[in-house]
Amino acid sequence: MEIRIYEYINGEFVPRLNTYDAVNPRYKIHAYEPSEFSFDYSLDERGASEFQMKRFVLMENFIGVIKNIKRYKNTGGSMMTVSGVDIKGLLFGRTVIPHTFSGIIGTMGYDVAVGWTDACIKHFWRNNIGVNAETARRYNFITIGENKNIGKSGDKYQTRFTKLSDVTAEFAKGADLVITTTPQIESGKIILDVAEPVYRTAGQDIVSPVILSPENLTVLHMEHTQESTGYRNAFYATRSGSQFADEALTMLYMRDGETEPSGLDRVEEHINVSVNTPIAGDEYNEMRRQAVHDMQNYGEVNTLNATVNFTRLKLNRDYHVGDFVTVQNNDFGIEADIQITAVEVSENGNGRTETVTLGTDKKGYIRQILTEIKNI
């Protein structure tokens, strides 16, 4: 795999090294969360000194920033392991701070975004890394795409002191959107944008369908994981901001469409929500809106991992991160349309491997089918 190293200087990506000599290169692209890369490199190889902290790494269509360098020596010689994060990972380095913030006064309200999901995401981007942010907080190499009015039309969120990466992932996950990064090396820019997923499922005929299945040999290996350790389904939400704890309004909420659970089925969680609405009497609706956002952090882990047969399907040719595809596995009793939430690409002496992570499908078919199997 070719690896290119760039240094960002005065608005330009200055090339430092092109090499095919990296060992065990790998990168993982997530649809909306920070992603990472790593590879090993001999200290005796040409250009080893060009791998430096904060330089940019381009691996195929993946672009990231070097965050870690580990040098070591063993029987194989002197080596180093280089790793880092993609552009979404850089959002972790910014905290959402409203414009009213003053480092001297130290008091502030909340930053509020209302509208289409992608517009809400870009609102927080522009205020914390873009044109509306203080100069020292900007990433000058990032260009934020224009609003496209995609996702949910009535999205709304207010926050402060939250990681920008967390806000981004929460919005995108809730609306099945994809965060994209497109390097434009020649112009010194990386385009950060939001896109809708492509539906490559078996039930449509607009694009060529993608069916991941061991039976049709598009998948070499598949794993299904269910975990409920972090699952919650009864949420006591308390409105923040009351002077005294016993005056704080607290409401009990469940997920949409769910009745109040009881007994062994009930798992409770307390969350604090921030309500800042000028409309008297609308506090209850705003509390629920914020609680629904937080509920996403307490879901069941219900994922599939599949190693794609590279001779039949290839990343960025037949499928992309964020696409919805059809998954079939007769042994697992699964047939569902599921989103590809991440893809990990790696190379070693045995060749290239592409492993896809498939999130819980939108309509809950996986959970329904497995429940039926369990009850037989």
HELIX and SHEET records of a PDB file:
HELIX    1   1 ALA A   48  GLU A   50  5                                   3    
HELIX    2   2 ILE A   87  LEU A   90  1                                   4    
HELIX    3   3 LEU A   91  GLY A   93  5                                   3    
HELIX    4   4 THR A  117  ASN A  128  1                                  12    
HELIX    5   5 THR A  135  ARG A  137  5                                   3    
HELIX    6   6 LEU A  164  ALA A  175  1                                  12    
HELIX    7   7 ILE A  185  SER A  187  5                                   3    
HELIX    8   8 ALA A  245  GLU A  247  5                                   3    
HELIX    9   9 GLY A  263  ASP A  265  5                                   3    
HELIX   10  10 GLU A  283  MET A  295  1                                  13    
HELIX   11  11 GLN A  296  TYR A  298  5                                   3    
HELIX   12  12 TYR A  365  LYS A  374  1                                  10    
SHEET    1   A10 GLU A  12  THR A  19  0                                        
SHEET    2   A10 ILE A   3  ILE A   9 -1                                        
SHEET    3   A10 PHE A  56  MET A  59 -1                                        
SHEET    4   A10 PHE A  62  ASN A  74 -1                                        
SHEET    5   A10 GLY A  77  ASP A  86 -1                                        
SHEET    6   A10 GLU A  36  SER A  42 -1                                        
SHEET    7   A10 VAL A  23  HIS A  30 -1                                        
SHEET    8   A10 ILE A 334  ASN A 348 -1                                        
SHEET    9   A10 PHE A 324  ASN A 329 -1                                        
SHEET   10   A10 TYR A 199  ARG A 200  1                                        
SHEET    1   B11 GLU A  12  THR A  19  0                                        
SHEET    2   B11 ILE A   3  ILE A   9 -1                                        
SHEET    3   B11 PHE A  56  MET A  59 -1                                        
SHEET    4   B11 PHE A  62  ASN A  74 -1                                        
SHEET    5   B11 GLY A  77  ASP A  86 -1                                        
SHEET    6   B11 GLU A  36  SER A  42 -1                                        
SHEET    7   B11 VAL A  23  HIS A  30 -1                                        
SHEET    8   B11 ILE A 334  ASN A 348 -1                                        
SHEET    9   B11 GLY A 351  LEU A 358 -1                                        
SHEET   10   B11 VAL A 301  VAL A 308 -1                                        
SHEET   11   B11 VAL A 219  GLU A 227 -1                                        
SHEET    1   C10 GLU A  12  THR A  19  0                                        
SHEET    2   C10 ILE A   3  ILE A   9 -1                                        
SHEET    3   C10 PHE A  56  MET A  59 -1                                        
SHEET    4   C10 PHE A  62  ASN A  74 -1                                        
SHEET    5   C10 GLY A  77  ASP A  86 -1                                        
SHEET    6   C10 GLU A  36  SER A  42 -1                                        
SHEET    7   C10 VAL A  23  HIS A  30 -1                                        
SHEET    8   C10 ILE A 334  ASN A 348 -1                                        
SHEET    9   C10 PHE A 324  ASN A 329 -1                                        
SHEET   10   C10 ILE A 211  LEU A 212  1                                        
SHEET    1   D 2 ASP A 111  GLY A 115  0                                        
SHEET    2   D 2 ASP A 155  THR A 159 -1                                        
SHEET    1   E 3 ILE A 142  ILE A 144  0                                        
SHEET    2   E 3 LYS A 189  ALA A 195  1                                        
SHEET    3   E 3 VAL A 178  GLN A 184 -1                                        
SHEET    1   F 3 THR A 250  TYR A 253  0                                        
SHEET    2   F 3 ALA A 234  ARG A 239 -1                                        
SHEET    3   F 3 GLU A 268  VAL A 273  1                                        
END                                                                             
